[in-house]
Amino acid sequence: MKMLADELAQKGFDVLTTFEPGDTDLGRILRRAFLETEDTISPTAELLLFAADRAQHVDHLIKPALEAGKIVISDRYADATFAYQGAGRGFPVETVNEVIRIATGGLKPDLTIFFDLTVDAALGRADARSKNNRMDSEEEAFYHRVRDAYLGIAEREPDRFKVINGEGPRQEISKEVVELVEGFLSGTAASC
């Protein structure tokens, strides 16, 4: 994300980088409440806490940035709720989509990039991190459902949702991302 933002800024774009959950004052409190706790969290509470974080994020960071003409690059957004709480936790699609609609006010990204890894590779990276959160300790089947949900979005929305192999060297992945985004911004995204 930082490499992409730096590249776009060098080309004269005004860019806001942000992340979910936790990139607002309220979001930081919510993040601690549902990711950095060892308490058992109700799946419904988890769904609604992520939605609360997203609503604050949209209203106080994303919409103002878009209204100011900025490009917004967010590490995670509503597709994460569809994958993690919908597929991962098993909430009905209609419920998850309604919660997402309420939290986002219908705001949808123009372009989403999913860095695809096998579940084994993703778990290996999580194990290598020095700091993990509650979402990093699920059963392997959970992560298969999440990955399948992301890949399903890519099949249903190929113009918006692009899949990049996340197992290569970071520099190569970054180059591919920059080329994809620059193509999108110049209107040649169909060739991506």
N, C-alpha and C positions, 0 to 999 in steps of 0.2 A: 504494500500500500504506500509506504513512504517513497519507494523508488518511483512508482507511478506518479504520485503527487509531485515529486521533485521534477520529473520529466515534463509534466504538464505545466508546472509553474515556469520552467525555463522557456517554454513556448508561449508564455504570456497569458495562460489561463489562471483565473482566480479560483483556488481550490480549497475546500474544507475537507479535512480528514476527520473521521469520527468513528465510533465503534459502539456496539451493543453487546451486552448490557453495560451501563455504567458511565456514559460520557456526559451526564448532567449531574448537578448536585443531588437531586432526588435519585437518579440512576445509580450513583455510587452507594447510597444507602440501600437501595433495593438489591444491588449486586451482592453486597455483604450478606443481606438477608437470605438470598436464595442460592448463591454459589459458594460463598465462603463460610458456610455453616456445616456442622456435622449433624444437625438436627434432621430428622426425616421430614421432608416437605411433601405435603399433599400434591398430587399431580394437578389438581384444579387450582390450588394456590400458585403453583409454579407457572401454569399457563397465564393466570391473571397478573402475576407479578411481572412476567416478561412483557405482557401487554401494557401494563402501567409504565414500565420503563420506556417502551417504544412510543407510547403516546406523548410522554414528556420530551423524548428525543426528537420526534417529528415536529411538535409544536414550538420547541425552544431552540432547536439547532438546525434541523434540516429545512423546514419551510422558510425561515428567515434567510438562510444561505441561498436557497434557490431564488427567492424573491430579489435578492441582491445580485443575481446573475452568476453566482458561483457554481462550479462543478462540485458535487458532493460525492466523496468516496467514503463509503461506510463499510467497516468490517462487521458483517452480519446485518441482517434486516429481517423482514417478515418471512422470507423463505425458511429461515432457521426455525421459526415457530412451527411452520407447516411440517418440517422434517422432524424436529426433536419432540415437540409436544404432540403433534398430529400422529406421525408414523411411529415415532419412538415410544410415546406414552399411550398411543392407541385412542386418542380422542377422535370422534367422528369428524370427517372432512368439513361438513357443514358448520359445525361448532367452531372449529379452528378458523375457517375462512371468515366467519362472522366476527370473531374476536379480533382477527387481523384487520378487517375492514374498520371496525370501531377504533382500534388503536392508531391506525394510519390515516384515517379519514379518506381512504381510497388511494393514497399516494403510493405509487408503485415505481420501482426503478426503471430507467430506460434500458439499462444493461446490468446484468448480474454475471459475475464470474465465479464459477465453482471450481476449486482446486481439488480434483479427484485423487484419492488415495485408496488403496485397498484398506480394508479394516485392519489387517495385521500391521501395515505400515503406519497407519494413523495411531494405533495403540502403542506401537514402538516409539513414536515421537512423543506421545503423552507420557510414557514411562521415563523418557529421557529428560523431560522438563523438570526443573527444580521445584516449580510450584504448580500444583494441579488444583482443580476445583471439584465440586460435587458431581458435575456432569462428566468428569473423566473416569468415574468409577462404576459405570454401568456394566451389565453383562454384554458379552460380545454380540448377541442377537439384537440388542438395542441398536448398536452402531450399524449393523447390516440393514435394519429397517430405515434408519436415518439416511444412509448412503443411497439406498434404493429410492427413497422419497425425493432426494435431490436429483437423481438421474431421471426420475419420472417427470419432474418439472422441466428438465432440459428437453425431454421428448415432446412435452405438450407445448412448450414455449421456446422453440429454437431461435427465434429472432431476438429474444431478450436474454435468454439464459445460455451462457456459453460454458463449456466444460474444458478445463485445461488439466493435463496430466501433472499432478503435483509431486510426482516422485523424482523429477529431474533436478539438476543443479539449479540453485536459486537464481543465478544470473540468467540462465536460459529461460526459466519460467518468467522472470521479470521482463525480459526482452519480448517474449510472446505476449504478455499482458499489455505492454506499451503498444506494440503493433496492433493488437486487437482494438484497444481503446482509441488509438489514433485513427484507425480505419472507421470505427464507429462515428467518431466526431467529424470526420471528413465526409461521411455519408457513403462510405464504401464497405460498410459492415457486412454486406451480403457475401463478400468474398472471404470473411473470417471463418 
